[in-house]
Every structure is written in C-alpha cells, then in structure tokens.
Amino acid sequence: MTHLPPSYVPDVTRYVKRSSREVPVGPIVIGGGMPVVIQSMLTSDTMDAEACVREALKLADAGCHLVRITAPTVKDAANLRAVREALQRRGSPVPLVADIHFKPEAALEAARWVDKIRINPGNYADRKKFLVRSYTDPEYASAVERLEAAFLPLVKLCMQRGIAMRIGTNHGSLSDRILNRYGDTPLGMVESALEYARICRKAGFHRLVFSMKASNPRIMISAYRRLVATLQELGPDWNYPVHLGVTEAGDGEDGRVKSAIGIGALLADGIGDTIRVSLTEDSIREIPVAYALRSLIAPFAEAPHPKGKIQAPFDPFAFERRASLPWERNPKVGGAEPVRVAVPEEHFAALVESSRNTEIAPELAYRADRVVELDPEDSEALAALRSGPPRLVTVRDRCPYPPLFAFRMLAARIPVHHPILLKDTFFPGEQTDPLRSLLNSALQLGGLLCDGIGDAILLRGEPDPKKALQLSYNILQATGNRSFKADFVACPSCGRTLFNLQETTARIRAATGHLKGVKIAVMGCIVNGPGEMADADFGYVGGAPGKVNLYVGKKAVRFNIPQEQAVDSLIALIGDEGKWAPPPAT
C-alpha cells in the first residue's frame, strides 16, 4: 500500500503562505516570504546572441524578473557567455537561467555563465526508451549510483559558483526507471525530483527550487500538492521554494484558462514562490497574465477567517468526483451526470436559440428561488439538509469568502447526496479588468472541479452572456469534465523550436478543432515530444529544420515530412486511425 503524506496545507478554507527558504538567483531572491517572482523563456535561437538580448530586454522592461534560455548543445551553452556579457554591457541585471535536457556536458558549460540551471530529472542521466521491465532493488540502487556519478559534477560547479538550480520534473518525460517502479503518476514525478535533491543535499548544496509541471491541470495540481506534503514530512530543512507552471498550456483563452486553473488554485492555497505562464504566443504576452494571476492572491489572503476548521472534503492527491446523487430535474444534475452549465434565467432562452446545432449550449436556467442558497456557516440551514431527497445546493451571493474556500466549506458540511452548483463570483455585476475576470473565473471554478467538487457551474464574472457560456465550456474541458472540441497540447516556443509554433498551431486548430474528444500535441522539437505529449492521441513534432514527424500516441509513424505538407499529412493520419469527421456545415 502506497504511503500517503499528511495534508498539503493546514486548512483548505484559509490562506496560509507556505514557508520556504530564500534562494538567491543573481540580484533577486526566490522564496523566503518575497513576492512571487515572474519569469518567462526566450523564443530566440540561443546562437543568435543579439536576438536573445533584445528579447530579454523587452521581457525585463515588461516586468519579467527572470529569463530562461535553452541550451540544447555545448555550443549553445557556450554562447550564453555572449548573451550574458551583452546584457551586462547594456546595464541589465536580469538573471539568466539555462534550460537543460539530455546533455550533462551542456549543463556544465552553461553553469559557467548563468545564474541558475534548470535540469529535467527524467532525462538528465536516464534515457527514455519506453521500455517495460522490472527492476530489482539492487538494480535500482545501481542505476541511482550511476545517476549520482553523472549529476555530481554539476552540483559541485553550482556550489563553486554560488548559483541556483531548479529540479524541474515534467509529467511526460519521467524516466523508464521511474515509470516502471512508480507509474506515470504524481508520486513518480515527486520521487524523480527527490532522487536528485538527495544527491544535492548529500553534497551540501541547498540552492534548490522544485517544479512539477504537466499539461493537464488536474495532474499538475495533484503533483504539486504531493510534493509540498512530502517536503513537509521530510522535515523543516526541506523547505525549498516551488516554481509553478502548466506546461504546454497552449494559446488564446484555452492557454489562459489552463494556467489559471493550475497555477491559480495552488497560489490560492499558499503554494508557489515563482511562476511561468507557458503560452504558445510571443513570450512577452505571458507577463501580463502572470501578473494578473499573482494579483488574484490578495482576495484569498485578505478574506476573513472561517469560524471553524473543516476536514478537506476531497482527496488532495488523487482525483475523485464527489459522490452526489441526481437532482431529478430536466436535465438531471449530479450523480453520474456530466457537470452541467447554468446561466441566469434572463439569458437562457436567447442562448438556447443562438446555440442551436452546436456543442456549446446552456443546460440550466438559474434562479435563486429554484435552488437551496445558504451561508456555509449557517448551522440551522445546514441542519435542514441532513434529511430528504437530493436538492441542488449553492452558496448565497455576498458571501465574504472566495468561492474556492466557500464551496469547500459547503461540501464538507452538507450530506454528500446533495449536488452542488458552483459560482465563480458572489458579487455579479462588479466591473473588473477582463483578463483578471477570466482568470478568476477559471481559478475559482476550475480549482473546485479539480478537487472533485461541483455538479453544475454558473459563471457570472464575464458580463457578455455568449462569452460566459463559451468560457464555462472551456473550463469544463480544461478540467477534464466535458469534451466539446479537440484538445490541444502545444508547447511554448523556445530556441529549440524547429518551426513557427504559433502559425502551425493555428493551422492545425483551424483544420481539426471540431474533432470532439481528440487530443493533439504540437511540439516544436524532440525535447517536448514524444514524452511531453502525455496522453495525446496524435503528435506533430519537429524532427529537423523544416521537417515534421507524426505520432500516434507515443509512437512515431511518419517521418521527415516537409513542413508545408505536414498538416495535410496529419489530417490523413487522423483519418487512417478512424477519428476524422468532416467539419460541421456553417
């Protein structure tokens, strides 16, 4: 039986910032009670020092505190010296982070010129061949010894230079050894990072930051929770800072929704010392999203403290939907029914009419007197629900707590057979910045849905009824609760990218976006594919300059397709696999 760590936070209805040690990175500090550090990654070719410098300066001017740059080869790593020196000549103190995959020798070169190294424990010393085999304990220990021999030179160099390191696990690139022992799980992600951390600690190196990234917000949240709980259990001197990110979040509203759910829900629980929003867009567009997410912490930190402490009404480490019973209406709500989309009654008829023959349609007309609206601390109202058939229950408007906390309180205090209608805001009609409003709706509703709480959602933070309906479905798709279109996993561009990711992703989305239930990964290079494609049905991966490899699952099936033919080849492959359907008539 797998050992379960203690809870990841002291109270799931009260904001308490996780205590972490300070880790200096150049002139800035991550952790130790400092404000959340905003970072991004360059999309320029690492060998083009001038382009890297221009992009880094633009990011710094936009408020980016930390700039990451890929170093896929020793040659690229050596060119970081030119980037560093050019920034210094221009008076920029922005710290540089080298991003390393596969190449210990590139890490050793890069560590001479940067302020921080990011290594991926899934591919730094292990090689991924998707092999299934059993490891005896001696074989496993021997593999860890080989890992230590490969990794220790980098640790010693970081100590010598006084630079920091992020041990950054990615869900899709766990080593074969970890996969065979722990599975493709949050537990495996945590153990992958801890193997490297133990080597660092054994050598006396503590300038560490952890990350647990995944393209699926539900998996990402679970992995970070397990990491934090495990670090707490290991002892007070394991209080290393945490870097948050949803990897390959994509672009547009979808990318912002996924990032808000994953990053935002963890920030609201007091977890996270630095964040990067990974969008398949120009890197500078990540910065305002990151700042808006950081600003959403304040309402949680400033909320009043609940009158009593509750036991978490969900398993923080493994998703399981709350086991309500159906509310017998048309349509049914709760039980095994899909999470329903409610809209204010005054908009219902018009939205039904405008959404005919589409997958995006309202399902419930919300009116306060048709559901049970209560204060989650009103003992008398709560007592009235202890018996009787299932009723649709929600929190009344003007509740002083953020919805994420209020609905956790409600779920803990009412009988489980009552389904719950989630709200993104208790103060509808309040004017706010559109980006902040979108992110807040995704955080509040998406965070609860990833907890397994919620049988219907009501989104009122967006004043435009059609946009609110679209956003509702996007949140349900991002949390794995509904599927109404193709799902895209698209990496943010970087210096490794072998084609124009933004243009290519847009073309693929235009051609395949109508394929309900199909998941397509668009990866700029072999580093992010096939491993980072996670559970995608199909993959479009840069194999060489101007050439693309196509995947079915994690298996490459078509190679070196000229880029100009690759989208048509992807469509043909989807057809060959029996998953193509013509787009609906417009």
Secondary structure, DSSP 8 states (H G I E B T S, - for coil): -------SSS-TTS--------EEETTEEESTT---EEEEE--S-TT-HHHHHHHHHHHHHTT--EEEEE--SHHHHHHHHHHHHHHHHTT----EEEEESS-HHHHHHHTTT-SEEEE-TTTSSS----------HHHHHHHHHHHHHHHHHHHHHHHHHT-EEEEEEEGGG--HHHHHHH-SSHHHHHHHHHHHHHHHHHTT---EEEEEEBSSHHHHHHHHHHHHHHHHHH-GGG---BEE-BTTB-SHHHHHHHHIIIIIHHHHTT--SEE----SS-GGGHHHHHHHHHHTHHHHHHS---SS----SS-TTS--------B-SSS-BSTTS--EEEEEHHHHHHHHHHTTTSS----EEE-GGGSEEE-TT-HHHHHTTSSSS---EEE-TT-SS-HHHHHHHHHHHS-TTS-BEEES-SSTT----HHHHHHHHHHHHHHHHHHT--SEEE--SSSSHHHHHHHHHHHHHHTTS---S-EEEE----TT-SS-HHHHHHHHHHHHTT-TT-EEEEESSGGGSSGGGTT-SEEEEEEETTEEEEEETTEEEEEEEEHHHHHHHHHHHHHHTT--------
